[in-house]
Amino acid sequence: MRASSANLLSPPIRATAAAVLALILIGVLLWLPFGWNTAFYADAWVYISDAQKGVILLSDSVRPLSTLPWAIVHALSPNSFVGLQIAIMGLLIGKGIALTGLLQTLTGNRWLAFAAGVLLLVYPADEAIFNAGIMSIHNATFFFLLALWMLAAQARRRRWYHWPLIWGALVISVGTYEVVYPLVLVAPLLLVFIQGGFKRELWKDAALWYAVPLVIGLRYAYLLITNPATSGLAYQSGIFDPNAGISDWLGSLARVYGVHLFAGWRDSLEITFAYGGWSGWRNLPGEFLRQPFLTYGIAAFLIAVAAAWLQQASTNRSEGRRLLWLIAAGALWIGLAFLAYLPSALRDADARTFIYTSAGAALAFSALLAWIRLRWPRTRLLLTLILGFMVSIACLRLLDQHQNYRRGPEGARPALRALVEQVPSIRPDSAVVVIDETPYRGLRDVFTGLNEYFLLALRVLYDDPTLIGVICYPDDPQSQAVFRGSCRMEADTAILQSLEPIYPRTYDQLIVLRYTPERDFILVTDLGSIFPGADTAGLYDPTARIDPTAPMAEPARSMLSLGS
């Protein structure tokens, strides 16, 4: 019994426990000021709508498993915003743990492994980390890192269960987001790093590794040939930029490296000193006092320093060359992870494009710090403090990003509450038309300029896939171009357009509401007062489409915290 207890308290186990606990605590810090009840926003309505309909696999899509994590979240936390936020937080923490495990298996250097994992958790590069719509990308990244970790574990100690884990993780990663393909192709090179050369086992393991991406790649090619309009392919062809040349690509690639190696950290410093730019340095104490998230930044610093101090680093000078190789590998990772974006119009975007690349940057920085520590052992404390400082300012930048992101979904919540309170239940096959009379076109910001998001929000909240929803701007000549939706009221038919689909509806199917400058929804009973010449047969009767005896739909009641 005593021997078992002593083993549980051994330095390696304490170090591993400290690393995992630190990653969990810092991950929680990123949500602590806001909570986990953030409303769905933008693409999140698309995915959760599919999940609500029971969609698990998109059989005709080049990203067949992109809906899988949403289906799991909906199954575990139905009719709630909380489950999605916990899932995103868990994936961020999971990515940090997976990269930590990978590097610890590769090098045995616990300090390096933890530094990489914690930097990945808070890396200040991508501008959409908290955008719920990219949960699938976080999920794909996590499973790719998990597959790499298991591949390294297999090379170190061959076990039969490693390959099922590797294949399963690869299926989810490659089947979710094709951007990972360049990284998948070069991944077996880490076997060379472990084995010190091209040995027989390497070729066998590489062949087994490539089995999954080969099968999914062949499926991708089949869809491309047989059905170019397949979900995903049409989108990709739409963002392809045929006018971009090599010089454009190189410029974008240089910008990517600049963001990861310099600009992201510069921006983190600016935000740390109270969002005041470099002028904050001139009034440092005052700026700190006005920094609302400073407490969380200090907490992240202390957690990272304490956990890093417990990690054992290599003292073997011969490891220096391997660390230099890891720095180079991290730099190469950034380029390979961004490679698929270069031919697209997204190559200069800062949102969604840096989720995979951040892992390479975290690897490069952590390997550089570990190399300095190895060359000059007396810098152990200094480098641990530098790591803690990097984690702290990156954490502050992510808190700022999280706060800015929440303005969208939290702006949508009161509008949706007001709508459901006005119309608590709707009969199937109804069409909800909202006339936005606010001078600032408030609903455009709430639904990010896409009528489709309003339509899907209605279907999710009322748990009815037959509903149609359109927002109209009668006095805005740009509504068609900007909002990509329109309402045209003819004598006997309402022509409603949401994104691409056009939905003709008879007037007895309509519920028309005005959204006033006071942000209230008012039911329109006289359609002719707003649309002269419409509904000449007098069929419009919105009260017939509202079921006063039906209880409020459970998703709306639960998600929006409304009474029964």
C-alpha positions in Angstrom: 0.0 0.0 0.0 2.8 2.4 0.9 4.7 1.5 -2.3 1.6 2.2 -4.3 1.0 5.6 -2.6 4.6 6.5 -3.1 4.3 5.6 -6.8 1.3 7.9 -7.2 3.3 10.8 -5.7 6.4 10.2 -7.9 7.8 13.3 -9.7 6.7 12.2 -13.2 3.1 11.6 -12.0 3.1 14.9 -10.1 4.4 16.7 -13.2 1.9 15.2 -15.5 -1.0 15.9 -13.1 0.2 19.5 -12.7 0.4 20.0 -16.5 -3.1 18.6 -17.1 -4.6 20.6 -14.2 -2.9 23.8 -15.4 -4.3 23.4 -18.9 -7.8 22.7 -17.5 -7.6 25.7 -15.1 -6.4 28.1 -17.8 -9.1 26.8 -20.2 -11.8 27.5 -17.6 -10.3 31.0 -17.0 -11.2 31.9 -20.7 -14.9 31.4 -19.9 -15.0 32.4 -16.2 -15.9 36.1 -16.7 -18.7 35.3 -19.1 -20.2 31.9 -18.2 -21.2 29.1 -20.5 -24.7 30.2 -21.6 -23.7 32.1 -24.7 -26.4 32.0 -27.4 -25.9 30.4 -30.8 -24.7 32.8 -33.5 -24.2 32.7 -37.3 -23.1 29.2 -38.5 -23.9 27.7 -35.2 -27.6 27.8 -36.1 -26.9 25.8 -39.3 -25.1 23.0 -37.4 -27.5 22.8 -34.5 -30.4 22.8 -36.9 -28.9 19.7 -38.6 -28.3 18.1 -35.2 -31.9 18.8 -34.1 -33.1 16.9 -37.2 -30.9 14.0 -36.3 -28.2 14.5 -38.9 -25.0 12.8 -37.9 -23.3 12.1 -41.2 -23.4 14.3 -44.4 -23.2 11.5 -46.9 -23.0 13.8 -50.0 -20.5 16.3 -48.5 -16.7 16.5 -48.8 -16.8 17.1 -45.0 -19.1 14.2 -44.0 -18.2 14.3 -40.3 -18.4 18.1 -39.8 -21.8 17.7 -38.1 -20.7 14.8 -35.8 -19.6 17.0 -32.8 -22.8 19.0 -33.0 -24.9 15.8 -33.0 -23.0 14.7 -29.8 -23.4 18.1 -28.2 -27.2 18.2 -29.0 -27.6 14.6 -27.7 -25.8 15.4 -24.4 -27.2 18.9 -23.9 -30.4 19.3 -25.8 -32.2 22.6 -25.9 -29.3 24.4 -24.3 -26.6 26.8 -25.2 -24.3 25.6 -22.4 -23.3 22.2 -23.9 -21.8 23.9 -26.9 -19.6 26.2 -24.9 -18.4 23.4 -22.7 -17.6 21.4 -25.8 -15.5 24.2 -27.3 -13.7 24.8 -24.0 -13.0 21.0 -23.8 -11.6 20.9 -27.3 -9.3 23.8 -26.6 -8.0 22.1 -23.5 -7.9 18.8 -25.3 -5.7 20.2 -28.0 -3.3 21.5 -25.4 -3.2 18.1 -23.7 -2.8 16.2 -27.0 0.2 18.4 -28.1 1.7 18.0 -24.6 1.4 14.2 -24.8 2.8 14.2 -28.3 5.9 16.1 -27.5 6.5 14.3 -24.2 6.3 11.0 -26.1 8.6 12.3 -28.8 11.3 13.9 -26.7 10.8 13.0 -23.0 11.2 16.7 -22.3 8.3 17.5 -20.0 9.0 21.2 -19.8 9.0 21.5 -23.6 5.8 19.4 -23.9 3.9 21.5 -21.3 5.2 24.8 -22.8 3.9 23.8 -26.3 0.5 22.6 -24.9 -0.2 25.7 -22.8 0.9 28.0 -25.7 -1.4 26.2 -28.1 -4.3 26.6 -25.7 -4.0 30.4 -25.7 -2.1 31.1 -28.9 -2.9 34.7 -30.0 -3.3 34.2 -33.8 -6.8 33.3 -34.9 -9.6 35.9 -34.5 -12.5 33.4 -34.3 -11.4 31.0 -31.6 -14.7 31.5 -29.7 -16.9 31.5 -32.8 -19.2 28.6 -32.1 -19.5 27.9 -35.9 -15.9 26.6 -36.1 -16.3 24.0 -33.3 -15.8 21.4 -36.1 -12.4 22.8 -36.9 -11.4 22.7 -33.3 -12.6 19.1 -33.2 -10.7 18.2 -36.4 -7.5 19.7 -35.0 -7.8 17.9 -31.7 -8.2 14.5 -33.4 -5.3 15.2 -35.7 -3.1 15.9 -32.7 -4.4 12.8 -31.0 -3.6 10.7 -34.1 -0.1 12.1 -34.1 0.3 11.4 -30.4 -0.8 7.8 -30.8 1.5 7.4 -33.8 4.4 8.5 -31.7 3.4 6.2 -28.9 3.2 3.3 -31.4 6.7 4.0 -32.6 8.0 4.1 -29.0 6.1 1.0 -27.7 4.1 -1.0 -30.2 0.7 -1.9 -28.9 -2.3 -3.4 -30.9 -4.7 -0.8 -29.7 -2.8 2.2 -31.0 -3.8 1.7 -34.6 -7.6 1.6 -34.0 -7.2 4.9 -32.1 -5.0 6.4 -34.9 -7.5 5.4 -37.6 -10.5 6.6 -35.7 -8.9 9.9 -35.0 -7.8 10.3 -38.6 -11.2 9.5 -39.9 -12.8 12.2 -37.8 -10.0 14.8 -38.6 -9.7 14.2 -42.3 -13.5 13.6 -42.7 -14.2 17.0 -41.0 -11.8 19.4 -42.6 -9.6 18.8 -45.7 -7.1 21.6 -44.8 -5.3 19.0 -42.7 -4.1 16.9 -45.8 -0.7 18.6 -46.2 0.1 17.9 -42.5 -1.2 14.3 -42.8 1.1 13.7 -45.8 4.3 14.6 -43.9 3.2 13.3 -40.5 5.2 10.0 -40.8 8.4 12.0 -40.8 8.1 12.1 -37.0 8.9 8.4 -37.1 12.2 9.3 -38.6 12.7 11.7 -35.6 12.0 8.9 -33.2 13.8 6.0 -34.9 16.8 8.1 -36.1 16.4 7.0 -39.7 14.4 5.1 -42.3 14.0 1.7 -40.7 11.7 -1.1 -41.8 9.0 -0.4 -39.2 8.7 3.1 -40.5 7.5 2.0 -44.0 4.9 -0.3 -42.4 3.6 2.4 -40.1 3.6 5.0 -42.8 1.5 2.6 -45.1 -1.0 2.0 -42.3 -1.1 5.8 -41.5 -1.9 6.7 -45.1 -4.7 4.2 -45.4 -7.4 6.5 -44.0 -6.5 9.7 -45.9 -6.2 7.7 -49.1 -9.7 6.2 -48.8 -11.2 9.6 -47.8 -9.2 11.3 -50.5 -10.5 8.9 -53.2 -14.1 9.6 -52.0 -13.3 13.3 -52.3 -12.1 12.8 -55.9 -15.2 10.7 -56.7 -17.5 13.5 -55.5 -15.5 16.0 -57.4 -15.9 14.1 -60.7 -19.5 12.8 -60.3 -21.2 15.7 -58.5 -19.3 19.0 -58.5 -22.3 20.7 -56.8 -21.9 18.5 -53.8 -22.0 20.3 -50.4 -18.6 21.8 -49.8 -17.4 21.6 -53.4 -19.6 24.5 -54.5 -18.5 26.5 -51.5 -14.8 25.8 -52.2 -15.2 26.7 -55.9 -16.9 29.9 -54.9 -14.0 31.1 -52.8 -11.3 30.0 -55.2 -9.3 33.0 -56.4 -8.2 32.3 -60.0 -6.5 35.8 -60.3 -4.0 35.2 -57.5 -0.4 34.6 -58.6 2.7 33.3 -56.9 3.6 36.7 -55.6 0.1 37.0 -53.9 0.6 33.6 -52.3 4.1 34.4 -51.0 2.8 37.7 -49.6 0.0 36.0 -47.8 2.3 33.3 -46.5 4.7 36.0 -45.2 1.8 37.7 -43.5 0.8 34.4 -41.8 4.3 34.0 -40.4 4.3 37.6 -39.3 1.0 37.1 -37.4 2.3 34.0 -35.6 5.8 35.1 -34.8 5.2 38.8 -34.1 1.9 40.6 -34.7 -0.1 38.3 -32.5 2.2 38.9 -29.5 2.4 42.6 -30.2 -1.4 42.8 -30.2 -1.5 40.9 -26.9 0.8 43.4 -25.3 -1.4 46.3 -26.5 -4.5 44.7 -25.1 -2.7 43.8 -21.9 -2.0 47.5 -21.3 -5.7 48.4 -21.2 -6.5 48.5 -24.9 -4.6 51.8 -25.1 -1.9 50.8 -27.7 1.6 51.6 -26.9 0.6 54.7 -25.1 -0.3 52.5 -22.2 3.3 52.1 -21.4 3.4 55.8 -20.3 0.8 55.3 -17.7 1.4 51.7 -16.7 -0.2 51.5 -13.2 -3.3 53.3 -14.2 -3.7 51.2 -17.3 -3.4 48.1 -15.3 -6.1 49.3 -12.8 -8.4 49.8 -15.7 -7.8 46.4 -17.2 -10.9 44.4 -16.4 -9.3 41.0 -17.1 -6.0 41.6 -15.3 -6.9 39.3 -12.5 -7.4 36.4 -14.9 -4.1 37.2 -16.7 -2.2 37.2 -13.4 -3.9 33.9 -12.5 -2.9 32.4 -15.8 0.7 33.6 -15.2 0.8 31.9 -11.8 -0.7 28.7 -13.0 1.6 28.4 -16.0 4.7 29.2 -13.9 3.8 26.8 -11.1 3.1 23.9 -13.5 6.2 24.6 -15.7 8.4 24.7 -12.7 7.4 21.1 -11.9 8.3 19.8 -15.3 11.6 18.1 -15.9 13.6 19.4 -18.8 16.4 17.5 -20.7 20.0 18.4 -19.5 21.6 16.4 -22.3 23.5 18.8 -24.5 23.2 16.4 -27.4 19.5 17.1 -27.5 20.2 20.6 -28.7 20.2 19.5 -32.4 16.9 17.8 -32.0 15.4 20.9 -30.5 16.6 22.9 -33.5 14.9 20.4 -35.7 11.7 20.9 -33.7 11.9 24.6 -34.2 12.2 24.0 -38.0 9.4 21.5 -37.8 7.1 24.1 -36.1 7.9 26.7 -38.7 7.2 24.2 -41.5 4.0 23.1 -39.8 2.7 26.7 -40.0 3.2 26.8 -43.8 1.8 23.3 -44.4 -1.3 24.0 -42.3 -2.0 27.2 -44.3 -1.2 25.7 -47.7 -4.8 24.8 -48.6 -5.9 28.4 -48.0 -3.4 30.0 -50.5 -5.5 29.5 -53.7 -8.7 30.8 -52.0 -10.0 34.3 -51.2 -9.6 33.4 -47.5 -5.8 33.5 -47.6 -5.7 37.0 -46.0 -8.4 36.3 -43.5 -7.6 36.1 -39.8 -10.7 34.1 -38.8 -10.7 30.2 -38.9 -7.5 30.1 -40.9 -5.1 29.9 -38.0 -6.5 27.1 -35.9 -4.2 24.4 -37.3 -1.2 26.8 -37.8 -1.2 27.8 -34.1 0.0 24.3 -33.1 3.1 24.8 -35.3 3.8 28.2 -33.8 3.4 26.8 -30.3 5.8 24.0 -31.1 8.4 26.4 -32.6 8.3 28.9 -29.6 8.4 26.1 -27.0 11.3 24.4 -28.7 13.2 27.7 -28.9 12.7 28.3 -25.2 13.8 24.7 -24.4 16.9 25.1 -26.6 17.9 28.3 -24.8 17.3 26.6 -21.5 19.5 23.7 -22.5 22.3 25.9 -23.7 22.2 28.1 -20.6 20.9 26.1 -17.7 20.9 29.1 -15.3 18.1 30.6 -17.3 15.6 28.0 -16.0 13.8 30.5 -13.8 13.9 33.3 -16.3 12.5 31.2 -19.1 9.8 29.8 -16.9 8.8 33.4 -16.1 8.9 34.3 -19.8 6.7 31.4 -20.6 4.3 32.5 -17.9 4.3 36.1 -19.2 3.5 34.8 -22.8 0.6 32.7 -21.5 -0.6 35.7 -19.4 -0.8 38.3 -22.2 -2.1 35.7 -24.7 -4.9 34.8 -22.2 -5.8 38.5 -21.9 -6.0 38.8 -25.6 -8.3 35.8 -25.8 -10.5 37.2 -23.0 -10.8 40.4 -25.0 -11.7 38.4 -28.1 -14.2 36.3 -26.2 -15.9 39.5 -24.9 -16.1 41.0 -28.4 -17.5 37.8 -29.9 -20.2 37.6 -27.3 -21.7 40.9 -28.4 -23.2 39.2 -31.4 -25.0 36.3 -29.8 -25.9 38.2 -26.7 -27.4 40.9 -28.9 -29.5 38.2 -30.6 -30.9 36.8 -27.3 -33.2 39.7 -26.4 -34.5 39.9 -29.9 -35.3 36.2 -30.0 -36.9 36.4 -26.5 -39.1 39.3 -27.6 -40.2 37.4 -30.7 -41.1 34.2 -28.9 -42.9 36.1 -26.1 -45.1 37.8 -28.9 -45.6 34.5 -30.8 -45.1 31.6 -28.3 -46.4 28.9 -30.7 -46.7 28.7 -34.4 -48.5 26.2 -36.6 -46.5 24.1 -39.0 -45.8 25.4 -42.6 -46.1 29.0 -41.4 -43.9 31.8 -42.8 -42.8 34.5 -40.3 -42.1 37.8 -42.0 -40.4 40.5 -39.9 -40.4 44.2 -41.0 -37.3 45.8 -39.5 -38.3 49.4 -38.8 -35.2 50.3 -36.8 -33.2 53.1 -38.3 -30.0 51.2 -37.6 -31.3 47.9 -39.2 -30.8 46.2 -35.8 -31.7 42.6 -37.0 -29.1 42.8 -39.7 -26.4 42.8 -37.0 -28.2 40.2 -34.9 -28.1 37.7 -37.7 -24.9 38.9 -39.4 -26.6 39.9 -42.6 -28.0 36.5 -43.5 -31.7 35.7 -43.6 -30.8 32.0 -43.5 -29.7 32.4 -39.9 -33.0 33.9 -38.9 -34.9 31.1 -40.7 -32.8 28.4 -38.9 -33.1 30.1 -35.5 -36.9 29.9 -35.9 -36.8 26.2 -36.8 -34.5 25.4 -33.9 -36.4 27.5 -31.3 -39.9 26.3 -32.4 -38.6 22.8 -33.1 -40.3 22.8 -36.5 -38.3 22.3 -39.8 -41.3 23.4 -41.9 -41.1 27.1 -40.8 -39.9 29.9 -43.1 -38.5 33.1 -41.7 -37.5 36.3 -43.6 -36.5 39.7 -42.4 -37.5 42.6 -44.7 -36.3 46.2 -45.0 -39.0 48.0 -47.1 -37.1 51.4 -47.1 -33.6 50.0 -47.7 -32.8 49.6 -51.4 -29.6 47.7 -50.5 -31.4 45.0 -48.6 -31.3 42.5 -51.4 -27.5 42.9 -51.9 -26.5 43.3 -48.2 -28.9 41.1 -46.4 -29.4 38.6 -49.3 -33.1 38.3 -48.6 -36.3 40.0 -49.7 -40.1 40.1 -49.4 -42.3 40.9 -52.4 -46.0 41.1 -51.7 -48.0 40.5 -54.8 -51.8 40.4 -55.2 -52.2 36.8 -54.3 -48.8 35.5 -53.3 -46.0 36.5 -51.0 -42.6 35.9 -52.6 -40.1 35.4 -49.8 -36.4 34.9 -50.4 -33.8 33.7 -47.9 -30.3 33.5 -49.2 -30.7 31.4 -52.4 -34.1 29.6 -52.0 -37.3 31.4 -53.0 -40.4 30.5 -51.0 -43.7 31.5 -52.6 -46.4 31.5 -49.9 -50.1 32.2 -49.8 -51.3 34.9 -47.5 -53.1 32.5 -45.2 -49.6 31.0 -44.3 -48.1 34.3 -43.2 -47.4 35.9 -39.8 -46.1 39.4 -40.3 -44.5 41.3 -37.4 -43.0 44.8 -37.1 -39.7 45.2 -35.3 -39.9 48.7 -33.9 -37.1 51.1 -32.9 -38.0 50.2 -29.3 -36.9 46.7 -30.1 -40.4 45.2 -29.7 -42.3 42.9 -32.1 -45.8 43.9 -32.9 -48.2 41.6 -34.8 -49.5 43.1 -38.0 -53.2 42.6 -38.4 -53.8 44.8 -41.5 -51.4 43.8 -44.2 -52.6 46.5 -46.6 -51.4 49.2 -44.3 -47.8 48.1 -45.0 -48.0 46.5 -48.4 -50.7 48.3 -50.5 -52.2 46.0 -53.1 -51.2 42.8 -51.3 -53.6 40.1 -50.4 -56.5 41.2 -52.6 -58.5 38.1 -51.6 -58.3 38.9 -47.9 -56.7 35.6 -46.8 -54.2 37.1 -44.3 -55.2 36.1 -40.8 -52.1 35.7 -38.5 -54.1 34.7 -35.5 -55.0 31.5 -37.3 -51.3 30.6 -37.6 -50.7 31.1 -33.9 -51.9 28.3 -31.7 -53.0 29.8 -28.4 -53.6 26.3 -26.8 -50.2 24.8 -27.6 -47.5 25.0 -25.0 -44.4 27.0 -25.8 -41.8 25.0 -27.7 -39.3 23.4 -25.3 -36.2 24.6 -27.2 -37.4 28.2 -27.0 -38.5 28.0 -23.4 -35.3 26.3 -22.3 -32.7 28.2 -24.4 -34.2 31.6 -23.8 -35.1 31.0 -20.1 -38.8 31.7 -20.7 -41.7 30.7 -18.5 -44.0 27.9 -19.6 
